[in-house]
Amino acid sequence: MLQKFIAAFNGILYCLRTQINMLIHLVATLAVIGLAWHLEVRSWEWAILSLTITVVLAAEALNTAIEVTIDMSTKQYHPLARIAKDVAAGAVLIAALGAVAVGYFIFGPYLGF
């Protein structure tokens, strides 16, 4: 059981070590947490922020898993491999844009916009 948690933790570390976008998302996460703490957002807003952060980080991890799997399976260019990678990256973009919208709706009233 413990080995499964260690494997999962190693996967997270792999993402952080190899994917600049994961680091960017992590920095954004820390900024959001800091701002939410400073503004003393309500508990339901914390819940929404937590879910949103989780979706973005999970999407980035799944994107990495898809890219690594495709790279492992073929060294040659294939249009379907490119589409799979692009769709996975698009999923991360959708999650990130959704996170921006959530941030706007939660932080906007506190910041006067």
Rosetta blueprint (number, residue, H / E / L):
1 M L
2 L H
3 Q H
4 K H
5 F H
6 I H
7 A H
8 A H
9 F H
10 N H
11 G H
12 I H
13 L H
14 Y H
15 C H
16 L H
17 R H
18 T H
19 Q L
20 I H
21 N H
22 M H
23 L H
24 I H
25 H H
26 L H
27 V H
28 A H
29 T H
30 L H
31 A H
32 V H
33 I H
34 G H
35 L H
36 A H
37 W H
38 H H
39 L H
40 E L
41 V L
42 R L
43 S H
44 W H
45 E H
46 W H
47 A H
48 I H
49 L H
50 S H
51 L H
52 T H
53 I H
54 T H
55 V H
56 V H
57 L H
58 A H
59 A H
60 E H
61 A H
62 L H
63 N H
64 T H
65 A H
66 I H
67 E H
68 V H
69 T H
70 I H
71 D H
72 M H
73 S H
74 T L
75 K L
76 Q L
77 Y L
78 H L
79 P H
80 L H
81 A H
82 R H
83 I H
84 A H
85 K H
86 D H
87 V H
88 A H
89 A H
90 G H
91 A H
92 V H
93 L H
94 I H
95 A H
96 A H
97 L H
98 G H
99 A H
100 V H
101 A H
102 V H
103 G H
104 Y H
105 F H
106 I H
107 F H
108 G H
109 P H
110 Y H
111 L H
112 G L
113 F L
